[in-house]
Amino acid sequence: MRRILLYTLIIILLALFTLMALSGVSIGKLRIASISEIIEENNKLDVEIEKLNTTIETDYVSAKSNLDESFKKLQTSKKKYNDTIMFSTEEEIKAANQEEKYKIGYLWTKIGLYATKNDVVMQANVTQGSVKDKYNISFTVVGEYISISEFIRAIENDSNLGFKIEDFSLSTNTDNLLKGTFIIRNIAIDSNSITSMTKATSNR
């Protein structure tokens, strides 16, 4: 009798294992996958791994190609630079490295036009800068707030000047107009063009 029960239990267990293997079993939130499900998931994982490997290889080849191209361009530029230096005279190299100096008349005309356009009264004083052969320009401008703001913006946005406004302050003068003061430091100006270290220009 016991042997029959044991055989029966073994058969039931084998049947359960077979059912689990073929269909899978869900016990609450726990899911035991079937053999076919495991094989399917494994195949999906193999496909994803293959895609990832392909992407890595493609990106690596592309990145390496871009790096090689950039390196070639750098080498070409370096060679051109060396050739230029090799076949340039000392005077040409010195001239190329020399910083362009502004003519004071050019600056007054350029900045004066901005002052006139934005309806401000401008005064500018030129003094020796902290760097040899360079100068500071101190500005005082009188006008409406928007006019002063647009005047300063025009100077800073002029790519031919490339000036940086520093130490800006704003106050009210006796005529109830605004007075703005600021300075531009260490500007390369041709000393021969400076007839006076102080310059005042009125635009009203």
C-alpha positions as CSV (number, residue, x, y, z in Angstrom):
1,M,0.0,0.0,0.0
2,R,2.8,2.4,0.9
3,R,4.6,1.6,-2.3
4,I,1.4,2.4,-4.3
5,L,1.1,5.8,-2.5
6,L,4.8,6.5,-3.1
7,Y,4.5,5.8,-6.8
8,T,1.3,7.8,-6.9
9,L,3.0,10.8,-5.2
10,I,6.0,10.5,-7.6
11,I,3.7,10.5,-10.6
12,I,1.8,13.6,-9.3
13,L,5.1,15.4,-8.7
14,L,6.3,14.5,-12.1
15,A,3.1,15.7,-13.6
16,L,3.4,19.0,-11.7
17,F,7.0,19.5,-12.8
18,T,6.0,18.7,-16.4
19,L,3.1,21.2,-16.2
20,M,5.5,23.9,-14.7
21,A,8.0,23.2,-17.5
22,L,5.3,23.5,-20.2
23,S,3.1,26.2,-19.0
24,G,4.7,27.9,-16.0
25,V,3.1,28.5,-12.7
26,S,1.9,31.7,-11.0
27,I,1.7,31.7,-7.2
28,G,0.4,35.2,-6.1
29,K,3.0,37.7,-7.4
30,L,5.5,35.0,-8.0
31,R,5.8,33.7,-11.5
32,I,7.8,30.6,-12.5
33,A,8.4,30.7,-16.2
34,S,8.0,27.8,-18.5
35,I,10.8,26.3,-20.6
36,S,9.4,28.0,-23.7
37,E,9.2,31.3,-21.9
38,I,12.7,31.0,-20.7
39,I,14.0,30.2,-24.2
40,E,12.0,33.2,-25.6
41,E,13.4,35.6,-23.0
42,N,16.9,34.2,-23.6
43,N,16.5,34.8,-27.4
44,K,15.3,38.3,-26.8
45,L,18.3,39.0,-24.5
46,D,20.7,37.6,-27.2
47,V,19.1,40.0,-29.8
48,E,19.5,43.0,-27.4
49,I,23.1,42.1,-26.7
50,E,23.8,41.8,-30.4
51,K,22.2,45.2,-31.0
52,L,24.3,46.7,-28.2
53,N,27.5,45.2,-29.6
54,T,26.7,46.5,-33.1
55,T,26.0,50.0,-31.7
56,I,29.2,50.0,-29.7
57,E,31.2,48.9,-32.7
58,T,29.6,51.5,-35.0
59,D,30.0,54.4,-32.5
60,Y,33.6,53.4,-31.9
61,V,34.4,53.3,-35.6
62,S,32.7,56.7,-36.1
63,A,34.4,58.3,-33.1
64,K,37.8,56.9,-34.2
65,S,37.2,58.2,-37.7
66,N,36.3,61.7,-36.4
67,L,39.3,61.7,-34.1
68,D,41.7,60.7,-36.9
69,E,40.2,63.4,-39.2
70,S,40.6,66.1,-36.5
71,F,44.2,64.9,-35.9
72,K,45.0,65.2,-39.6
73,K,43.6,68.7,-39.7
74,L,45.6,69.7,-36.7
75,Q,48.8,68.3,-38.3
76,T,48.0,70.1,-41.5
77,S,47.5,73.4,-39.7
78,K,50.6,72.9,-37.7
79,K,52.6,72.3,-40.9
80,K,51.2,75.4,-42.5
81,Y,52.1,77.4,-39.4
82,N,55.6,76.0,-39.3
83,D,56.1,76.7,-43.1
84,T,54.8,80.3,-42.6
85,I,57.3,80.9,-39.7
86,M,60.1,79.2,-41.6
87,F,59.7,81.3,-44.8
88,S,58.8,84.6,-43.0
89,T,61.3,87.3,-42.4
90,E,62.0,88.6,-38.9
91,E,60.3,91.9,-39.8
92,E,57.2,90.0,-41.1
93,I,56.9,88.0,-37.9
94,K,57.3,91.1,-35.7
95,A,54.6,92.9,-37.7
96,A,52.2,90.0,-37.4
97,N,52.7,89.8,-33.7
98,Q,52.3,93.6,-33.2
99,E,49.0,94.6,-31.7
100,E,46.9,97.0,-33.8
101,K,46.8,100.4,-32.3
102,Y,43.8,102.7,-32.6
103,K,44.1,106.3,-33.9
104,I,42.6,108.6,-31.3
105,G,40.6,110.4,-34.0
106,Y,39.1,107.1,-35.1
107,L,37.9,106.4,-31.6
108,W,36.4,109.8,-31.1
109,T,34.5,109.6,-34.4
110,K,33.3,106.0,-33.8
111,I,32.2,106.6,-30.2
112,G,30.9,110.1,-30.9
113,L,28.5,108.8,-33.5
114,Y,27.1,106.4,-31.0
115,A,26.7,109.3,-28.5
116,T,24.9,111.4,-31.2
117,K,22.7,108.5,-32.3
118,N,21.6,107.8,-28.7
119,D,21.2,111.5,-27.8
120,V,23.6,111.7,-24.9
121,V,26.3,114.3,-24.0
122,M,29.7,112.6,-23.7
123,Q,33.0,113.6,-22.2
124,A,36.0,111.3,-22.4
125,N,39.4,111.7,-20.8
126,V,42.5,109.7,-21.9
127,T,45.1,108.7,-19.3
128,Q,48.1,106.4,-19.2
129,G,47.1,102.8,-18.5
130,S,48.7,100.2,-16.2
131,V,50.4,98.6,-19.2
132,K,53.1,100.2,-21.2
133,D,51.9,102.0,-24.4
134,K,48.3,101.5,-23.4
135,Y,45.8,104.0,-22.2
136,N,42.6,104.2,-20.1
137,I,39.6,106.2,-21.3
138,S,37.2,107.6,-18.6
139,F,33.7,108.5,-19.8
140,T,31.0,110.7,-18.5
141,V,27.6,110.6,-20.3
142,V,24.5,112.6,-19.5
143,G,21.0,111.7,-20.8
144,E,18.0,109.6,-20.3
145,Y,18.3,106.1,-18.8
146,I,17.5,104.3,-22.0
147,S,19.8,106.6,-24.0
148,I,22.7,105.9,-21.7
149,S,22.0,102.1,-21.7
150,E,21.8,102.0,-25.5
151,F,25.0,104.0,-25.8
152,I,27.0,101.6,-23.6
153,R,25.5,98.6,-25.3
154,A,26.5,100.0,-28.7
155,I,30.1,100.4,-27.6
156,E,30.3,96.9,-26.0
157,N,28.7,95.2,-29.1
158,D,31.0,96.8,-31.6
159,S,33.3,94.0,-32.7
160,N,35.7,96.4,-34.2
161,L,36.3,97.9,-30.8
162,G,36.0,95.0,-28.4
163,F,35.8,97.2,-25.4
164,K,34.9,96.1,-21.9
165,I,33.0,98.6,-19.7
166,E,34.2,98.7,-16.1
167,D,33.3,100.7,-12.9
168,F,29.9,101.9,-14.2
169,S,28.0,104.1,-11.9
170,L,24.8,106.2,-12.3
171,S,23.6,109.4,-10.6
172,T,21.4,112.4,-11.1
173,N,22.8,115.7,-12.1
174,T,21.5,119.3,-11.4
175,D,19.3,119.2,-14.5
176,N,17.5,116.1,-13.2
177,L,19.1,114.1,-16.0
178,L,21.1,110.9,-15.3
179,K,24.9,111.0,-15.4
180,G,26.7,107.7,-16.1
181,T,30.4,107.2,-15.6
182,F,32.6,104.3,-16.6
183,I,36.1,103.4,-17.7
184,I,37.7,101.3,-20.5
185,R,41.2,100.2,-19.4
186,N,44.4,99.4,-21.3
187,I,43.5,100.3,-24.9
188,A,46.2,100.2,-27.5
189,I,46.2,103.8,-28.9
190,D,48.8,105.3,-31.2
191,S,50.6,107.8,-29.0
192,N,51.5,109.9,-32.0
193,S,47.8,110.5,-32.6
194,I,47.2,111.8,-29.1
195,T,47.6,115.5,-29.1
196,S,46.2,115.9,-25.5
197,M,45.7,113.4,-22.7
198,T,42.3,115.0,-22.0
199,K,39.5,115.1,-24.5
200,A,36.0,116.5,-24.2
201,T,33.3,116.1,-26.8
202,S,29.8,117.5,-26.6
203,N,27.0,115.9,-28.7
204,R,24.1,118.2,-27.9
